[in-house]
Amino acid sequence: GLDQKRPADMAELYILRAWYHYLMIDNFGNVQFVSQLGENGYQAKQGLRHEICDSVMNDLLTYVPQASEMKVYSRVNKYVGWMVLAKMYMNAEAWGVVGKSKLMPQTAEECYAKASAYCDSIITLGGYTLATNYFDNFKVDNQTSPENIWCVFYDASFSKGMQFHMMSLHYQSKDSYGLKNDPWNGYCTTHKVLGIYGEGDTR
């Protein structure tokens, strides 16, 4: 199978999947989760946060050791895997999975200690350090940043369509930043729409 032929590439894919599952359980809690292909294709079922956490942790603990240590711009490597593991451990207490998850330590203190250890490893073994100028991390040519662990690849020739500035900035930011187009005034809605939702409404 592919797992045997290209272990580092497969590890990268599993770490990416773990990252997206991390985002889902962090933002939404109990989410639909697909772990394998069934007879009728992928069948997702609602999973409890601690169950999904165990599946994500299993992938990370299995595949991060197989990941490449090479630093290739925008590619996932072992240090990115350690970053996802650190985030999983840091959030375990807030998610309420400590004591429920089989693959997490049984106390919050142990989780935080593991998160700290992974962060230390990223810095010491990965050779990452803070950039001299913080804003250099966000320049178009930031591939030499000593601080960025993983960057999303946006290239003027090959990845046209990065619209974060258009989606998040106010109309008048065009003048402030010398933009060519008018931003869309961020994500906004009317008071009428906001009024549909009551205090503490989780719909």
N, C-alpha and C positions, 0 to 999 in steps of 0.2 A: 504494500500500500504506500500511499504518499508519505505517511508518517515516517516510514523507514528510509525512503529515498531522499527526502529533503527535510530533515528534522528542524533545522533552524527556520526555514520558511514556514513550516507548519506551526512552529512555536509562535511565530509572529502573528499568524492568523488567530490562534487561540487567545493570545494576549489582547489583540484587537477586540475579539468578541467579548472577552472579560471586561474590557474597558467600557464597552457599550452597555453591558449588563450592569456594571457598577453604576453608570449614570442612571439607568432605569430604576434600580432599587433605591438609589439615593434620592431621586426625585419623586418616585411614585410608590415605593414600598412593595406591595404584593402585585406583581405584574405577570403577564403571560410569558411563558418561558418555553423555548424549544431547545432540547438537548440532543435529539437525534432524529434521523429520518425514519418515519413509520411506513407501513404498507401503503397508505394512501397519501404519501407526501409528508410534509412537516405539519405536525399537529401540535398546536400550542395549547397549554392549559394554564389556568391561573395558579401561580405558585405563591407560597408563603415566603416572606422575606428571608427567614432563616434557611429555608430549603434552597432557594436560589443562591443565597450566600454560600452554602456548602458546595453547590455545583461550580460556582465561579472560583471558589478557593481551590477546589480539586483541580480545575484546569490550570490555574496559576501555579500551584505547587508542583504540578506535573510538567508543565511546559516552559516555565521561566528558566529552569536550569539548562534547558536545551537551546535557549535563544542565543543569538549572536551577541558578542560584546562589541562588534564593530559599530562605530558611529557613522551612519550614513544619513545625511539630511533627510528628514521626514519619514525615515524608516523606524519601525519598532524594534527595540533591542532588549537585552536583559535588564538594562537600567530602567527602561519604561515599565517592564514587568514588575520590577521592585517598587516603582512608584505606585502602580495600581495596588500591589499588595499593601503598601504603607497606607494608602487611602482606605482600603477595606478594613484594616486594623483600627485606623483612627476613627472610623464611623461606627464600629461594631456596637459600642455602648449606646450611641444615639439611635441606632436602628432597632435596639432592643433584641439583638441576636445573641448577646453574651449569655451563655448558659443554655441556649437552645441549639446553636450551631455546633455540629460535631467537629468541624475543622477549625473553629476559632478557639483561642484560649478560654478558660472558664471564668476569668475575671477581667474586668476593664483594665486594671493595672497591667496585666500581662499583655493585653492587646496594645496598649500605648507603648509598652517597652519594645514590642516587636516592630511597631510602626517607627519608633525612633531608631532602632537598629537598621532597618531597611533604608531609612533616610541617610544615616551615617554611611552605609555601604555605597549608596549612590554617589555621595560626595567623595569619599576616600578612594574607593575602587574604581569608580567611573571617572574620577578626575575632574568633576564639575566644580566650578567656582563662580562667585558673583562677578558679573561684568563690571568693568570700571565705570561705565556710564549706563545706568539702568535703561535708558531709552534706546540704546543700541540693540536691545533684544527685540525691538518692534520695528526696526528698519526693514526696508525691502530686502536688502542684502544682509540678512542676519545669520547666514550659514556658518559664520566663524564665531558665533557667540559661545563663550565658555559656560554659559548659564542655562541655555535652553536644552532641556532633555529631549523634548519631542516637539516638532513643529508641524503644523498642517501645511502642506505644500500648495501655495498659491503663486502661480507664475503668469506673468502678463501674456505669454504666448500660448501656454497650454491649459491654463485654468482660469479662463475668463468667467467672471460671474461672482467673485467675492463681493458681496453687497452689504457686509455688516455695517459699514459707515452709513449707507443709505437707509438701512432699516432702523438705526438707533439714534441718529443725530437730528437735531431741530432744523427746521427750514433755513434759519439764518446762519447755520454752521457753514453754509456755502461760502459766505463772505469771510467768516472767521478763519477758515482753513484753505481758502482759495480753491474750492472744489469746482469741477466743471458742471456738475449736475446739482439739482435741488434735492437734498435729503427728504425723506418721507415723514419726518417729524416723529420718528420712533414708533414703538408699539403703543397705540393709544386707542381709547374708546370713549364713548359718551357716558355721561352720568346715568342716563337711562339704562344702559346695558349694565353698568356697575350696580345699579339699584336692584337688579334681579337677584343678586346674591346677598344673603344676609350675613350678619356677623358670625364668623366661624363656619360658614357654609363650606362643605368640602365637595360639593357636586362637581 
